[in-house]
Amino acid sequence: MSKPHLYTNPRSRGRTVRWMLEEIGAPYDITVLNYGESMKAADYLAINPMGKVPALVHNGMVVTECAAICAYLAEAFSDAGFAPKPEERAAYLRWFFFAAGPLEMAITNHSMGWEPDTKQQGFAGYGNYKLVNEVLEQAVSKSPYIAGQRFTAADVYIGAQIGWGLQFNLLEKRQGFIDYWERLSTRPAFLRATELDNSLVIK
């Protein structure tokens, strides 16, 4: 089995994938791309035609989209223990997809100053920003981790969304979010990943 190869930028969602790679503990390679020429260069567009990061190449296969990469790594390196157990699978998939869909869309639209009106909420797929905050807080407050008592890959992705949302005021500062993020942000793998990415940021 080849080493995973991450294409990333330290100022991107690639930080979430770096965290996941540090959690699984397997060796990996990394290529840092800039937002100018290298992300739009022909050799990288052959990997990700969207011309964005992160992207992962592993065993000759390409995985893009942050949530998909985290889920893929949990399965490809299942011995690390971050894929769901049968009794965790429903919550794991439910909230993984919720964070990648409704949460992402609600945060993006809200940050750009657009809120769907009452009629549009039925088409938006997430209702409204306030509802998404309420539902997510309930989800992360029911148990220590999103799928139950055990940390999984879904916590990496959802935790990164919440940590990022709190840092940049893109989520409401609800106590449930703060408590959940405090549990995750002290993990050694998160701290290692953060230090590695911070070292790549040009001040």
N, C-alpha and C positions, 0 to 999 in steps of 0.2 A: 504494500500500500504506500503510495507516495505521500509526501507531506502536503497539507493544505497550503495554498498560496493565496494570501489576501492582498487585494488591491484596495488601497484606502487613502485617506487623507486625515490627518489628526484633527481637522476641523469639520468632521463629517460624521454621519451615522456609522461609519466604519469603526468608531470607538466601541460601539455595542458589540460588533463581531470580534474585535480584539479581546473584549472582556470574555466573550464566550470561548474563544480559543484558549485564554488563560485558565478558564474553569476546567476545560477538558484535559489540560496538561500535556497535550501532544506537541511535538516540535512543529513549527510552521515557518513558512517564508512570508516575507512582506515586501510589497512594492508600493512606495508612496508616490502618488500622482498629484500634480497641481491642477487647479481649476482652469488653467489656460490650455496650452498646447497638448500636454500629455494625456489629459482625459479625453480629448477629441482627436487624438492621433489614430491613424488607421489600425495600428497593431492592437490598441486597446479597444477600439470600436468593434474589432473582430471578436472580442471577449464580451463586451457589453455595448450593444448598439445604442443604448441610451446615453452613453458617454458620461456616466456618473459612477460614483462609488457608494458602497462597497461592492466588490465582486469577489467570488471565491472560485478557484480552480483546484479540483481535487480528483485524482485518478482520471485525468483527461476530461472531466465533466465540469461545466460551468454552472454556478448557482449565483443568482443575483437577488436583490431585495433582502433587506436586513432580516426580516422575520423568517423568511425562507432559509437563509443561511444558518441562522441559529438553530432552527428545527432540523436542518440537514445534519449539522455537526453533532447534535444530540443523538441522532440515529446512527451516523457513520462511526461515531466513537461511543457506542452504547455502554461499553464497559466503564466509562467514566461516571455513569449513573445520572445523567441529566435528561434522559428521555422519560416519558411518563410510564408509570405502572398501569396495569389495566384499570384499576379503580380511580386513577388520576386522569385518565385520558379525556374524559368528557370536559372537565373543567379546564384542563390544559389546552385543548383545542379551542374551546369556546372563547377563552380570554386572550389567547394568542391571536386569533382572528379578529376579535373585537379591537385589540390594540392596533393591529395593522390596518383595519378598515375604519370603523366609526370614530375611534379615538384620533387616529392620524388625520382624518378629514376634518373633524371638528376643530382640532387645534390649528390646523393650517388655515381654515376659513376664518376662524376667530382672530388669528394673528394678522390676517390681511384686512380685517375690519368688515368682513361680510358675515351676516347672520341671516339664516333663512327665515322668512316670515311664516305665519301660521300655515298658509297653503303650501309653501315650498318644503316645509318640514317633512311632509309625507313622501317627497321625492328625494330628499337629501340622504336618506338611509341612516341617519344618526339622530334625527329629531332636532335637537338643539344643543348648544354647548353646555348649558347648565345641566341638562339631563345626563349627558355623557359623564360629567364630573360626578354627579350623584351616583350613577350606576357603577362607575369605576371605584369610587370610594367604598361602596358596599362590598364589592368583590374583594378588594385587598384587605378588608377589615374582618372578614369571616374566619380567617385562619392565618397562621403565620406567613404562608406562602400561597400563591395564587391557585395551586392545585391541591392544597391541603397542608400537611405538616412538613413537607419536604421541598427543598429548593430544586427547581427544574429549569430547563432552558427558557420556558415561558417567563419565568421571573427575570431572566437576563433582559429579555426584550421589553417587557412591561416595566420593569424597574428602570431601565434606561430612559424610557419615555417619561416616566414620572419624575425621575431625577432631573432630566433636561427641562421638563415642564415647570418644575418648581424653581430651578435656577434662573430661567428666563421669563418667569411670570406668565407662562402660557397655559398653566393649569391653576385652578383656584388652590390657595394654600389651606387645604383641608387637613385636619388632624390625622385622618386615616392615611393620606398620602405621605405625610411627614413621618409617621410611625413606620410605615412599610419601607420607605426609602432608608430610614435609619438602620433597619435590619439588614438591608442589602449593601449599603455603601461602606460597610466595614469589612466586607469579605476580602480576604487576601488577594484573590484573583482580580477583583475590581480595582484594588489599590495598585497592584502591579500593572494592570492594563493602563490605568490612568497615568501612572508615572512614565510608562513607555511612550504613550501618545503625547503627553505634555513635553517630553524631551525633544519631540520632533517639531513642535510649534515654534515658528520664528517669532521672537518677541518684537 
